[in-house]
Amino acid sequence: MTDSADRVRMEETIDDRDLEQASLERLAESAKSALVTSGVLQRAEKSALYRARWQQARFYAESVRELSDLRRAPLTAERDLVQACHPSRIKSYACSAVQMWFWVTGRGGSTWWMPCGKQDIMKMLELCRRMSRVVGIAEEDVALVLNQPAPTASDSLPYFLGYAHKLASGARMEVVPLSPLLLTHRPAWASFFLKRQPTVLVSTPADALQLAEILKRNTGGQSQTGSTTTSQTGDEATSASQAGNAERRGPLERLRLAVLFGSGISQDSHRVAQEYGVETFRMQGATDCLLLNVECRMHEGVHIWLDTCIAEILPAAELKERETSAGLRSQAVFLHEAKPGTRGEMVITTFGEALPLIRYRTGETVEVVSNERCECGLSHPRVRFL
């Protein structure tokens, strides 16, 4: 940020907690307003990602007057993003000024470039601070953030997290960025962050488990909990860890919670909980949509922030019948209208400045938990990632 006006707007955004607890009706109306009046579709229409596909489907941005009109837009798959950011088309890929580029990875393993504008960066800062509030990260915490080297999206997380705290409260939360890839070649670096005694771990499950192995080698084979890992289902292990039953006797003695993102959370979160003896929280969308949807302390699903996106569910029955994007328009249901127990693939429309994602197929299968206000106080719908 170079001028005071930008800084004031960012601080107001960071401190705006009203939308976290707004009614579902207000959130739905806000989504409609953002879709219809903000010009997001008209902006997206300029991008090579959408232009030809929308013309072929005879979908026109100006024809959208209601949320339901969005269903006429073709779905966006990973392959569409990969093709659109090809070097031969990259000049017409972003639809507004770009401040930063990230290399992101989709659920299917495809990778592509994601452009970010000034407002996108401000939104990331807001979401980092919101995530901190939801899981209980405080200014006195020391966060160890395991990130992959630039230009991956996770490389920015420690800096967004630290700066978001500074803008929101003026406090400088201590953040230690660490690349597990580099740590394998420089294991002596472990002694530095161990002296800082982090209280919060932000990581992919794979990186967290890799770090645990490195620490075992440097501490005589002792696990973080000092106990033998037993075979448990994810739900059983998570319940045990959330109840605080694990005893920490490893080198990370002050670690109290872990925020997990990326692939492998459903399979490996319980292993992280057992390995470190801490409460774990799931963060979704950090590596492809640049959204930080997060699990709250109730651990009854991930809250999907409806003020940052429009979420739809493609029913499981429809997915079994049709695998192509073109055939999946009519049966989608908006998340805020979905009944508990509804299962299907999550589809996201974002309001990004440099490149909105319009009806992006995340590849994530979810089950709707509830659209009712959560006991934690948040009103945003909860889903369980399967």
Summary of the structure (lengths in Angstrom):
residues: 386
radius of gyration: 20.9
end to end distance: 39.4
largest distance: 65.4
contacts: 1269
relative contact order: 0.14
helix: 40%
strand: 19%
